[in-house]
Amino acid sequence: MSRDNAYGALLARLQSASGLTAMLTYARTYYHWDDVRCPQPALLVLAENQTPLTQSNRPTVLQLQAHVVIYFKNQDPSIQTDTIANNFADAIANALRVQPGEQGQDYHTTLGGAVRRAWVTDTAIFQGIPLDQSMVMVTVEMLL
């Protein structure tokens, strides 16, 4: 198990997840919402904190954090922007459930064996910053 493989497995899982396959951009590169030049909707997986967890008489495990960011613009005024955002957040959460044929722990995915388990810890929705640019940011924790 390696850090880079964990982040790569997370991106791969999300690329094939129901509700997330229509993205025009998938990347592990950060774009600030004031300067999003990539085609949208865009799904980014960003490596964040990496914390060693130690307990006496047990091997140290590494807890990785990733921010999954989706940038989008609502082109349909008949649909609420937060509805779109919540649908994206639900799709990410569903992708991190144990998949058929996968041996997960406590309903958490192992991302096909790339991590011990992965789960969502937080979701934030930003609407109209700036103007019509919206963003969903989901924090994912993974144990190596």
SULLINMO-V798237 format. One record per run of one state. SS is the DSSP state (A for helix, B for strand, O for the rest). FROM is the first residue (numbers start at 1). TO is the last residue. If there is no record, write none. Layout:
{{SS | FROM | TO} {SS | FROM | TO}}
//
This chain:
{{O | 1 | 2} {A | 3 | 15} {O | 16 | 24} {B | 25 | 27} {O | 28 | 32} {A | 33 | 35} {O | 36 | 41} {B | 42 | 53} {O | 54 | 60} {B | 61 | 73} {O | 74 | 80} {A | 81 | 95} {O | 96 | 96} {B | 97 | 97} {O | 98 | 104} {B | 105 | 105} {O | 106 | 107} {B | 108 | 109} {O | 110 | 116} {B | 117 | 126} {O | 127 | 132} {B | 133 | 143} {O | 144 | 144}}
//
